[in-house]
Amino acid sequence: MNKMHDTLVESSSNNLDSSSSSITTVDEIRRSKRQRIERSFGPDFLTAFIVQDLDRINDHIVSVFLVEEDPKTYVEAITSIDSGFWKEVIKNELDSIMTNHTWDLVNLPIGSKPIKCKWIFKKKIKPDGSIDKFKARLMVVGYTQKEGIDYFDTYSPMTKIATIRTLVALFAINGLMIHQMDVKTAFLNEDLKEEIYMEQPEGFVVPELENKVCKLRKSLYGLKQAPKQWYEKFDRTLLSNGYKTKASDTCVYTKLFDSDCVIICLYVDDMLIFGSNLQVINETKSFLNSQFDMKDLGEANVILGVKIRKTENGFSLCQSHYIEKILKKFNCHDEIPVRTPYDPSVCLKKNKGDSVSQADYAKIIGSVMFLMNYTRPDIAYAVSRLSRYTHNSNKEHWDALHRLLRYLKGTMNLCLHFNKYPVVLEGFCDANWVTDNDEVSSTSSYIFTLGGGAISWKSAKQTCIARSTMESEFIALELVGQEAECLRNLVGDVPLWGHLCLFLCTVTRKLPLGLPKTMHTMAKEDTYASAMMQ
Protein backbone atom coordinates (compact mmCIF):
# COMPACT_ATOMS: atom_id res chain seq x y z
CA MET A 1 0.00 0.00 0.00
CA ASN A 2 2.82 2.38 0.90
CA LYS A 3 4.61 1.56 -2.35
CA MET A 4 1.41 2.28 -4.30
CA HIS A 5 1.04 5.62 -2.50
CA ASP A 6 4.68 6.53 -3.23
CA THR A 7 4.21 5.59 -6.87
CA LEU A 8 1.10 7.76 -7.17
CA VAL A 9 2.85 10.70 -5.52
CA GLU A 10 5.86 10.36 -7.81
CA SER A 11 3.63 10.05 -10.86
CA SER A 12 1.55 13.09 -9.95
CA SER A 13 4.66 15.13 -9.22
CA ASN A 14 6.11 14.20 -12.61
CA ASN A 15 2.87 15.28 -14.29
CA LEU A 16 2.95 18.59 -12.40
CA ASP A 17 6.56 19.15 -13.39
CA SER A 18 5.82 18.50 -17.04
CA SER A 19 2.71 20.69 -17.06
CA SER A 20 4.44 23.51 -15.21
CA SER A 21 7.37 23.39 -17.62
CA SER A 22 5.00 23.66 -20.59
CA ILE A 23 3.21 26.61 -18.96
CA THR A 24 6.55 28.26 -18.30
CA THR A 25 7.50 27.81 -21.96
CA VAL A 26 4.24 29.44 -23.11
CA ASP A 27 4.74 32.31 -20.65
CA GLU A 28 8.27 32.84 -21.93
CA ILE A 29 6.96 33.07 -25.50
CA ARG A 30 4.20 35.56 -24.59
CA ARG A 31 6.36 37.67 -22.31
CA SER A 32 7.32 41.09 -23.66
CA LYS A 33 10.99 41.63 -24.42
CA ARG A 34 10.78 45.28 -23.32
CA GLN A 35 12.96 45.94 -20.31
CA ARG A 36 10.94 47.14 -17.32
CA ILE A 37 12.48 49.51 -14.78
CA GLU A 38 10.72 49.39 -11.44
CA ARG A 39 10.31 52.63 -9.53
CA SER A 40 12.72 52.82 -6.62
CA PHE A 41 12.16 54.57 -3.31
CA GLY A 42 15.68 53.98 -2.02
CA PRO A 43 17.63 50.90 -0.86
CA ASP A 44 16.49 51.22 2.75
CA PHE A 45 12.83 51.15 1.77
CA LEU A 46 13.37 48.04 -0.34
CA THR A 47 15.25 46.30 2.45
CA ALA A 48 12.60 47.13 5.04
CA PHE A 49 9.80 45.90 2.81
CA ILE A 50 11.50 42.68 1.76
CA VAL A 51 12.77 41.33 5.06
CA GLN A 52 9.54 41.87 7.01
CA ASP A 53 6.13 40.28 6.64
CA LEU A 54 2.92 42.23 5.98
CA ASP A 55 1.95 42.82 9.61
CA ARG A 56 5.42 44.10 10.46
CA ILE A 57 5.36 46.36 7.42
CA ASN A 58 2.03 47.90 8.41
CA ASP A 59 3.30 48.55 11.94
CA HIS A 60 6.51 49.99 10.49
CA ILE A 61 4.62 52.44 8.31
CA VAL A 62 2.29 53.55 11.09
CA SER A 63 5.21 54.07 13.47
CA VAL A 64 6.45 56.99 11.36
CA PHE A 65 4.14 59.28 13.34
CA LEU A 66 4.30 57.40 16.67
CA VAL A 67 6.60 58.12 19.56
CA GLU A 68 5.06 55.93 22.28
CA GLU A 69 6.01 52.30 22.78
CA ASP A 70 2.69 50.46 23.04
CA PRO A 71 1.83 46.75 22.63
CA LYS A 72 1.34 45.77 19.02
CA THR A 73 -0.67 42.57 19.63
CA TYR A 74 -3.12 41.11 22.13
CA VAL A 75 -0.50 38.64 23.37
CA GLU A 76 2.03 41.42 23.99
CA ALA A 77 -0.54 43.36 26.01
CA ILE A 78 -1.59 40.54 28.35
CA THR A 79 2.00 39.42 28.91
CA SER A 80 3.53 42.88 29.44
CA ILE A 81 4.41 44.54 32.74
CA ASP A 82 1.17 46.55 32.54
CA SER A 83 -0.96 43.48 31.77
CA GLY A 84 -3.36 44.27 34.63
CA PHE A 85 -4.19 47.68 33.17
CA TRP A 86 -4.53 46.32 29.64
CA LYS A 87 -6.86 43.50 30.74
CA GLU A 88 -9.09 46.01 32.50
CA VAL A 89 -9.46 48.30 29.47
CA ILE A 90 -9.99 45.28 27.19
CA LYS A 91 -12.85 44.19 29.43
CA ASN A 92 -14.32 47.70 29.37
CA GLU A 93 -14.15 47.78 25.58
CA LEU A 94 -15.95 44.45 25.26
CA ASP A 95 -18.57 45.53 27.80
CA SER A 96 -19.32 48.61 25.69
CA ILE A 97 -19.56 46.48 22.56
CA MET A 98 -21.93 44.00 24.17
CA THR A 99 -24.04 46.75 25.74
CA ASN A 100 -24.57 48.29 22.30
CA HIS A 101 -25.43 44.85 20.85
CA THR A 102 -22.82 45.39 18.15
CA TRP A 103 -22.98 41.88 16.65
CA ASP A 104 -24.74 38.52 16.62
CA LEU A 105 -22.98 35.15 16.44
CA VAL A 106 -24.22 33.36 13.32
CA ASN A 107 -23.11 30.74 10.84
CA LEU A 108 -21.17 32.13 7.91
CA PRO A 109 -23.38 32.15 4.78
CA ILE A 110 -22.12 30.25 1.77
CA GLY A 111 -20.08 32.49 -0.51
CA SER A 112 -19.33 35.06 2.20
CA LYS A 113 -15.90 35.75 3.65
CA PRO A 114 -15.45 37.21 7.14
CA ILE A 115 -13.10 40.13 7.68
CA LYS A 116 -10.53 40.05 10.45
CA CYS A 117 -10.29 42.21 13.54
CA LYS A 118 -7.36 43.44 15.61
CA TRP A 119 -6.73 44.90 19.06
CA ILE A 120 -5.12 48.36 19.18
CA PHE A 121 -3.51 49.61 22.41
CA LYS A 122 -2.52 53.15 23.37
CA LYS A 123 -1.30 54.96 26.47
CA LYS A 124 -2.85 58.41 26.87
CA ILE A 125 -0.32 60.92 28.22
CA LYS A 126 -0.91 63.91 30.51
CA PRO A 127 0.65 67.32 29.77
CA ASP A 128 3.42 66.62 32.30
CA GLY A 129 4.39 63.42 30.44
CA SER A 130 2.91 60.93 32.94
CA ILE A 131 0.41 58.25 31.91
CA ASP A 132 -3.20 59.42 32.07
CA LYS A 133 -4.95 56.19 31.14
CA PHE A 134 -4.67 52.98 29.14
CA LYS A 135 -6.92 52.56 26.14
CA ALA A 136 -7.84 49.50 24.06
CA ARG A 137 -9.86 49.40 20.86
CA LEU A 138 -11.20 46.44 18.90
CA MET A 139 -10.82 47.41 15.26
CA VAL A 140 -11.88 45.79 12.03
CA VAL A 141 -9.15 45.25 9.44
CA GLY A 142 -10.91 47.59 7.05
CA TYR A 143 -8.52 47.33 4.11
CA THR A 144 -9.95 43.88 3.33
CA GLN A 145 -13.40 45.36 2.63
CA LYS A 146 -14.56 45.43 -0.98
CA GLU A 147 -16.11 48.56 -2.42
CA GLY A 148 -19.67 48.07 -3.64
CA ILE A 149 -20.14 45.03 -1.39
CA ASP A 150 -18.98 45.91 2.11
CA TYR A 151 -19.23 49.69 1.77
CA PHE A 152 -20.31 52.43 -0.62
CA ASP A 153 -19.85 56.05 0.48
CA THR A 154 -17.10 56.71 3.05
CA TYR A 155 -16.60 60.49 3.12
CA SER A 156 -16.80 62.09 6.56
CA PRO A 157 -15.95 65.76 7.25
CA MET A 158 -13.41 66.55 9.94
CA THR A 159 -12.50 69.89 11.43
CA LYS A 160 -9.11 71.37 10.59
CA ILE A 161 -6.55 72.12 13.25
CA ALA A 162 -6.61 75.72 11.95
CA THR A 163 -10.28 75.90 12.95
CA ILE A 164 -9.44 74.83 16.50
CA ARG A 165 -6.68 77.43 16.75
CA THR A 166 -9.02 80.12 15.39
CA LEU A 167 -11.73 79.32 17.93
CA VAL A 168 -9.19 79.30 20.76
CA ALA A 169 -7.97 82.73 19.61
CA LEU A 170 -11.51 84.15 19.45
CA PHE A 171 -12.39 82.93 22.91
CA ALA A 172 -9.10 84.22 24.30
CA ILE A 173 -9.96 87.65 22.90
CA ASN A 174 -13.37 87.59 24.58
CA GLY A 175 -12.16 85.97 27.81
CA LEU A 176 -14.53 82.99 27.51
CA MET A 177 -14.30 79.34 28.62
CA ILE A 178 -13.18 76.14 26.86
CA HIS A 179 -14.19 72.67 28.07
CA GLN A 180 -13.63 69.22 26.61
CA MET A 181 -15.64 65.99 26.28
CA ASP A 182 -14.97 62.60 24.76
CA VAL A 183 -17.46 60.17 23.22
CA LYS A 184 -17.03 56.61 24.46
CA THR A 185 -17.15 54.08 21.60
CA ALA A 186 -18.46 56.73 19.21
CA PHE A 187 -18.56 54.45 16.17
CA LEU A 188 -20.89 51.99 17.93
CA ASN A 189 -23.80 54.45 17.99
CA GLU A 190 -25.11 53.99 14.46
CA ASP A 191 -26.76 50.92 12.91
CA LEU A 192 -24.88 49.32 10.03
CA LYS A 193 -26.67 49.27 6.69
CA GLU A 194 -24.42 46.77 4.90
CA GLU A 195 -24.23 43.04 5.68
CA ILE A 196 -20.74 42.40 7.07
CA TYR A 197 -19.33 39.35 8.84
CA MET A 198 -16.29 39.44 11.12
CA GLU A 199 -14.15 36.82 12.82
CA GLN A 200 -14.47 36.52 16.59
CA PRO A 201 -11.93 38.74 18.44
CA GLU A 202 -8.65 37.23 19.60
CA GLY A 203 -8.78 35.99 23.18
CA PHE A 204 -12.58 36.01 23.31
CA VAL A 205 -13.70 33.18 21.05
CA VAL A 206 -16.87 31.67 22.53
CA PRO A 207 -16.29 28.01 23.58
CA GLU A 208 -18.11 25.43 21.45
CA LEU A 209 -19.00 28.20 18.98
CA GLU A 210 -15.60 28.53 17.37
CA ASN A 211 -17.00 28.06 13.85
CA LYS A 212 -19.46 30.95 14.14
CA VAL A 213 -18.74 34.51 13.03
CA CYS A 214 -19.92 37.94 14.14
CA LYS A 215 -22.63 39.52 12.01
CA LEU A 216 -22.19 43.24 12.63
CA ARG A 217 -25.32 45.16 13.60
CA LYS A 218 -23.56 48.45 14.33
CA SER A 219 -20.48 50.21 13.03
CA LEU A 220 -17.14 49.23 14.51
CA TYR A 221 -13.80 51.04 14.54
CA GLY A 222 -11.85 50.26 11.38
CA LEU A 223 -14.81 49.96 9.02
CA LYS A 224 -14.44 52.30 6.08
CA GLN A 225 -17.98 53.63 6.48
CA ALA A 226 -17.82 53.95 10.29
CA PRO A 227 -16.64 57.62 10.48
CA LYS A 228 -19.32 58.71 8.00
CA GLN A 229 -22.13 56.96 9.87
CA TRP A 230 -20.99 58.36 13.24
CA TYR A 231 -20.84 61.90 11.85
CA GLU A 232 -24.32 61.57 10.33
CA LYS A 233 -25.69 60.37 13.67
CA PHE A 234 -24.07 63.25 15.58
CA ASP A 235 -25.09 65.81 12.94
CA ARG A 236 -28.76 64.73 12.97
CA THR A 237 -28.88 64.83 16.76
CA LEU A 238 -27.50 68.36 17.09
CA LEU A 239 -29.40 69.91 14.18
CA SER A 240 -32.69 68.55 15.53
CA ASN A 241 -32.01 70.27 18.87
CA GLY A 242 -31.46 73.83 17.69
CA TYR A 243 -27.76 73.77 16.83
CA LYS A 244 -26.63 75.26 13.54
CA THR A 245 -23.64 74.62 11.33
CA LYS A 246 -22.15 76.71 8.53
CA ALA A 247 -20.41 75.91 5.25
CA SER A 248 -17.10 77.31 6.55
CA ASP A 249 -16.70 74.19 8.73
CA THR A 250 -19.44 71.58 9.00
CA CYS A 251 -17.93 70.19 12.20
CA VAL A 252 -18.51 73.44 14.13
CA TYR A 253 -21.98 73.74 15.72
CA THR A 254 -23.30 76.95 17.29
CA LYS A 255 -26.33 77.72 19.45
CA LEU A 256 -27.53 80.99 20.99
CA PHE A 257 -29.03 81.26 24.48
CA ASP A 258 -30.46 84.82 24.67
CA SER A 259 -27.25 86.85 25.06
CA ASP A 260 -25.02 83.79 25.53
CA CYS A 261 -23.63 81.35 22.98
CA VAL A 262 -22.04 77.91 22.90
CA ILE A 263 -19.91 76.33 20.18
CA ILE A 264 -19.15 72.61 19.76
CA CYS A 265 -16.11 71.71 17.65
CA LEU A 266 -16.06 67.99 16.74
CA TYR A 267 -12.91 66.10 15.77
CA VAL A 268 -14.07 62.49 15.19
CA ASP A 269 -14.97 61.52 18.79
CA ASP A 270 -13.17 64.36 20.62
CA MET A 271 -14.92 67.67 21.07
CA LEU A 272 -14.18 71.10 22.46
CA ILE A 273 -17.05 73.09 23.97
CA PHE A 274 -16.63 76.87 23.81
CA GLY A 275 -19.05 78.81 25.99
CA SER A 276 -19.64 82.34 27.23
CA ASN A 277 -20.25 81.07 30.78
CA LEU A 278 -20.26 77.88 32.81
CA GLN A 279 -24.04 77.57 32.84
CA VAL A 280 -24.47 77.19 29.08
CA ILE A 281 -21.51 74.79 28.99
CA ASN A 282 -23.12 72.58 31.67
CA GLU A 283 -26.44 72.64 29.80
CA THR A 284 -24.64 71.51 26.67
CA LYS A 285 -22.89 68.72 28.56
CA SER A 286 -26.21 67.52 30.01
CA PHE A 287 -27.73 67.42 26.53
CA LEU A 288 -24.79 65.45 25.09
CA ASN A 289 -24.85 63.00 28.02
CA SER A 290 -28.53 62.34 27.35
CA GLN A 291 -27.82 61.45 23.73
CA PHE A 292 -24.46 59.63 23.85
CA ASP A 293 -22.19 57.84 26.29
CA MET A 294 -19.87 60.74 27.11
CA LYS A 295 -16.88 61.40 29.33
CA ASP A 296 -16.55 64.86 30.85
CA LEU A 297 -12.91 65.99 30.84
CA GLY A 298 -13.57 69.39 32.45
CA GLU A 299 -11.60 72.40 31.25
CA ALA A 300 -9.68 71.74 28.05
CA ASN A 301 -6.28 70.32 28.86
CA VAL A 302 -4.97 68.25 25.93
CA ILE A 303 -6.56 67.94 22.51
CA LEU A 304 -4.95 65.92 19.69
CA GLY A 305 -1.65 65.83 21.56
CA VAL A 306 -1.59 69.63 22.09
CA LYS A 307 -1.53 71.15 25.57
CA ILE A 308 -4.07 73.91 26.14
CA ARG A 309 -3.05 76.17 29.00
CA LYS A 310 -5.10 79.03 30.41
CA THR A 311 -2.98 82.12 31.08
CA GLU A 312 -3.75 85.46 32.69
CA ASN A 313 -4.46 87.07 29.32
CA GLY A 314 -5.82 84.15 27.30
CA PHE A 315 -4.68 80.68 26.20
CA SER A 316 -1.50 79.03 24.95
CA LEU A 317 -0.93 75.90 22.83
CA CYS A 318 2.24 73.88 23.37
CA GLN A 319 3.80 70.50 22.47
CA SER A 320 6.93 70.51 24.62
CA HIS A 321 6.18 66.98 25.86
CA TYR A 322 6.03 65.71 22.27
CA ILE A 323 9.35 67.36 21.37
CA GLU A 324 11.00 65.73 24.36
CA LYS A 325 9.78 62.31 23.25
CA ILE A 326 11.05 62.89 19.71
CA LEU A 327 14.51 63.82 20.99
CA LYS A 328 14.66 60.77 23.26
CA LYS A 329 13.44 58.38 20.59
CA PHE A 330 16.00 59.52 18.02
CA ASN A 331 18.88 59.87 20.53
CA CYS A 332 19.17 63.66 20.19
CA HIS A 333 18.35 64.62 23.76
CA ASP A 334 21.99 65.48 24.58
CA GLU A 335 22.67 67.52 21.44
CA ILE A 336 23.88 71.12 21.71
CA PRO A 337 21.02 73.55 20.84
CA VAL A 338 21.25 76.01 17.96
CA ARG A 339 19.36 79.26 17.43
CA THR A 340 17.98 78.71 13.91
CA PRO A 341 16.20 75.69 12.38
CA TYR A 342 17.89 75.92 8.98
CA ASP A 343 21.22 77.19 7.67
CA PRO A 344 20.54 79.23 4.50
CA SER A 345 24.20 79.07 3.49
CA VAL A 346 23.88 75.31 2.93
CA CYS A 347 22.63 74.47 -0.56
CA LEU A 348 20.94 71.08 -0.40
CA LYS A 349 20.95 69.05 -3.61
CA LYS A 350 19.19 65.90 -4.71
CA ASN A 351 21.13 62.78 -3.81
CA LYS A 352 22.27 60.87 -6.87
CA GLY A 353 24.10 58.21 -4.89
CA ASP A 354 23.09 55.61 -2.32
CA SER A 355 20.58 56.48 0.36
CA VAL A 356 21.71 56.92 3.98
CA SER A 357 19.34 55.48 6.64
CA GLN A 358 16.27 56.32 4.60
CA ALA A 359 13.69 54.70 6.91
CA ASP A 360 14.95 56.61 9.97
CA TYR A 361 15.00 59.84 7.98
CA ALA A 362 11.34 59.32 7.04
CA LYS A 363 10.40 58.64 10.68
CA ILE A 364 11.94 61.90 11.88
CA ILE A 365 10.35 63.88 9.05
CA GLY A 366 6.95 62.43 9.92
CA SER A 367 7.34 63.32 13.59
CA VAL A 368 8.46 66.92 13.03
CA MET A 369 5.82 67.41 10.33
CA PHE A 370 3.10 66.59 12.87
CA LEU A 371 4.70 69.12 15.22
CA MET A 372 4.95 71.77 12.52
CA ASN A 373 1.31 71.41 11.44
CA TYR A 374 -0.04 71.84 14.96
CA THR A 375 1.98 74.38 16.97
CA ARG A 376 5.32 75.28 15.34
CA PRO A 377 5.09 77.61 12.32
CA ASP A 378 8.74 78.59 12.85
CA ILE A 379 9.94 75.27 11.41
CA ALA A 380 7.54 75.19 8.45
CA TYR A 381 10.12 76.07 5.80
CA ALA A 382 12.80 73.76 7.23
CA VAL A 383 10.41 70.79 7.35
CA SER A 384 9.07 71.54 3.87
CA ARG A 385 12.59 71.73 2.43
CA LEU A 386 13.95 68.63 4.19
CA SER A 387 10.90 66.52 3.33
CA ARG A 388 11.76 66.85 -0.37
CA TYR A 389 14.68 64.47 0.12
CA THR A 390 12.84 61.74 2.04
CA HIS A 391 12.98 59.29 -0.86
CA ASN A 392 16.79 59.40 -1.10
CA SER A 393 18.64 61.19 1.69
CA ASN A 394 22.40 61.61 2.07
CA LYS A 395 24.79 62.91 4.73
CA GLU A 396 24.13 66.59 3.95
CA HIS A 397 20.41 66.07 4.38
CA TRP A 398 21.01 64.28 7.68
CA ASP A 399 23.17 67.14 8.93
CA ALA A 400 20.39 69.62 8.16
CA LEU A 401 17.83 67.38 9.88
CA HIS A 402 20.03 67.08 12.98
CA ARG A 403 20.27 70.87 13.04
CA LEU A 404 16.47 71.06 13.09
CA LEU A 405 16.32 68.66 16.06
CA ARG A 406 18.97 70.71 17.87
CA TYR A 407 16.88 73.82 17.28
CA LEU A 408 13.83 72.06 18.75
CA LYS A 409 15.84 71.13 21.82
CA GLY A 410 16.67 74.78 22.45
CA THR A 411 13.11 75.98 21.78
CA MET A 412 11.21 73.14 23.42
CA ASN A 413 9.01 75.42 25.52
CA LEU A 414 7.90 77.77 22.74
CA CYS A 415 4.10 78.10 22.61
CA LEU A 416 1.41 79.76 20.55
CA HIS A 417 -0.04 82.53 22.75
CA PHE A 418 -3.49 84.01 22.14
CA ASN A 419 -4.21 87.18 24.10
CA LYS A 420 -7.01 89.72 24.52
CA TYR A 421 -6.02 91.79 21.53
CA PRO A 422 -8.55 93.40 19.13
CA VAL A 423 -10.17 91.01 16.64
CA VAL A 424 -7.83 91.64 13.73
CA LEU A 425 -7.12 88.86 11.25
CA GLU A 426 -3.80 89.53 9.54
CA GLY A 427 -2.25 87.58 6.69
CA PHE A 428 1.31 87.70 5.36
CA CYS A 429 2.69 85.89 2.33
CA ASP A 430 5.87 85.77 0.31
CA ALA A 431 7.56 83.66 -2.34
CA ASN A 432 11.05 83.00 -3.60
CA TRP A 433 11.72 82.37 -7.25
CA VAL A 434 13.72 79.36 -8.41
CA THR A 435 17.40 79.91 -7.66
CA ASP A 436 18.61 76.31 -7.63
CA ASN A 437 19.35 74.12 -10.63
CA ASP A 438 17.74 71.15 -8.87
CA GLU A 439 14.45 72.99 -8.38
CA VAL A 440 11.91 73.82 -11.06
CA SER A 441 9.23 75.32 -8.79
CA SER A 442 9.23 78.32 -6.50
CA THR A 443 8.25 78.18 -2.83
CA SER A 444 5.20 79.95 -1.37
CA SER A 445 4.71 80.70 2.31
CA TYR A 446 1.98 82.40 4.29
CA ILE A 447 0.92 82.92 7.89
CA PHE A 448 -2.25 84.30 9.50
CA THR A 449 -2.44 85.73 13.00
CA LEU A 450 -5.40 86.46 15.26
CA GLY A 451 -5.31 87.64 18.84
CA GLY A 452 -1.53 87.88 18.77
CA GLY A 453 -0.96 84.23 17.79
CA ALA A 454 -0.62 82.25 14.56
CA ILE A 455 -3.74 80.35 13.50
CA SER A 456 -2.81 79.16 9.99
CA TRP A 457 0.44 78.79 8.07
CA LYS A 458 2.02 76.92 5.20
CA SER A 459 5.29 76.64 3.31
CA ALA A 460 5.29 74.52 0.17
CA LYS A 461 6.47 74.31 -3.42
CA GLN A 462 4.22 75.99 -5.94
CA THR A 463 2.14 73.69 -8.11
CA CYS A 464 2.99 75.54 -11.33
CA ILE A 465 6.23 76.90 -12.76
CA ALA A 466 6.72 80.66 -12.48
CA ARG A 467 8.68 82.43 -15.21
CA SER A 468 9.73 85.37 -13.06
CA THR A 469 9.82 86.64 -9.50
CA MET A 470 6.67 88.66 -10.18
CA GLU A 471 4.72 85.59 -11.27
CA SER A 472 5.84 83.62 -8.23
CA GLU A 473 4.59 86.49 -6.03
CA PHE A 474 1.20 86.45 -7.74
CA ILE A 475 0.91 82.69 -7.32
CA ALA A 476 1.67 83.02 -3.62
CA LEU A 477 -0.88 85.82 -3.29
CA GLU A 478 -3.57 83.68 -4.93
CA LEU A 479 -2.86 80.86 -2.48
CA VAL A 480 -3.06 83.11 0.57
CA GLY A 481 -6.27 84.63 -0.82
CA GLN A 482 -7.98 81.26 -0.73
CA GLU A 483 -6.99 80.70 2.89
CA ALA A 484 -7.99 84.25 3.81
CA GLU A 485 -11.48 83.72 2.45
CA CYS A 486 -11.88 80.48 4.41
CA LEU A 487 -10.73 82.07 7.66
CA ARG A 488 -12.87 85.16 7.12
CA ASN A 489 -15.97 83.01 6.59
CA LEU A 490 -15.17 80.96 9.69
CA VAL A 491 -14.70 83.99 11.92
CA GLY A 492 -17.82 85.61 10.46
CA ASP A 493 -19.90 82.52 11.28
CA VAL A 494 -18.94 82.59 14.97
CA PRO A 495 -21.56 84.57 16.95
CA LEU A 496 -19.14 86.77 18.87
CA TRP A 497 -18.88 90.51 19.30
CA GLY A 498 -16.63 92.82 17.35
CA HIS A 499 -15.87 93.55 13.70
CA LEU A 500 -13.44 91.63 11.56
CA CYS A 501 -10.65 93.47 9.77
CA LEU A 502 -8.53 91.66 7.18
CA PHE A 503 -5.10 92.77 6.01
CA LEU A 504 -3.16 90.95 3.32
CA CYS A 505 0.50 91.84 2.96
CA THR A 506 3.21 90.69 0.59
CA VAL A 507 6.51 91.93 -0.79
CA THR A 508 5.37 94.69 -3.16
CA ARG A 509 8.57 95.80 -4.86
CA LYS A 510 7.92 93.59 -7.90
CA LEU A 511 4.13 93.91 -8.15
CA PRO A 512 3.95 97.24 -10.07
CA LEU A 513 5.79 95.59 -12.95
CA GLY A 514 2.65 93.61 -13.72
CA LEU A 515 0.18 96.51 -13.74
CA PRO A 516 0.88 97.95 -17.24
CA LYS A 517 0.74 94.55 -18.92
CA THR A 518 -2.95 94.67 -19.82
CA MET A 519 -2.53 92.23 -22.68
CA HIS A 520 -0.41 89.80 -20.71
CA THR A 521 -1.73 86.33 -19.95
CA MET A 522 -1.40 87.15 -16.26
CA ALA A 523 -3.80 90.12 -16.52
CA LYS A 524 -6.62 88.41 -14.63
CA GLU A 525 -4.30 87.47 -11.81
CA ASP A 526 -2.93 91.05 -11.73
CA THR A 527 -6.44 92.40 -11.21
CA TYR A 528 -7.24 89.82 -8.55
CA ALA A 529 -4.04 90.55 -6.63
CA SER A 530 -4.57 94.31 -6.80
CA ALA A 531 -8.15 94.02 -5.53
CA MET A 532 -7.04 91.92 -2.60
CA MET A 533 -4.36 94.43 -1.63
CA GLN A 534 -6.68 97.44 -1.58
Secondary structure, DSSP 8 states (H G I E B T S, - for coil): -HHHHHHHHHHHHHHHHHHHHHHHHHHHHHS--S--------HHHHHHHHHS-HHHHHHHHHGGG--S---SSHHHHHHSTTHHHHHHHHHHHHHHHHHTT-EEEE---TT---B-EEEEEEEEE-TTSSEEEEEEEEEE-GGG--BTTTBS--------HHHHHHHHHHHHHTT-EEEEEEETTGGGSSB--S--EE---TT---TT-TT-EEEESB--TT-TTHHHHHHHHHHHHHHTTT-EEETTEEEEEEEEETTEEEEEEEETTEEEEEESSHHHHHHHHHHHHHHS-EEEEEE--EETTEEEEE-SSSEEEE-HHHHHHHHHHTT-TTS---S-S--TT-------S--SSHHHHHHHHHHHHHHHHHT-GGGHHHHHHHGGGTTS--HHHHHHHHHHHHHHHHTTT--EEE-S---EEEEEEEEE---STT--S-EEEEEEEETTEEEEEEEEE-SS--SSHHHHHHHHHHHHHHHHHHHHHHHHHS--SS--EEEEE---SSGGGGTT-TTSTTHHHHHHHHHHH-
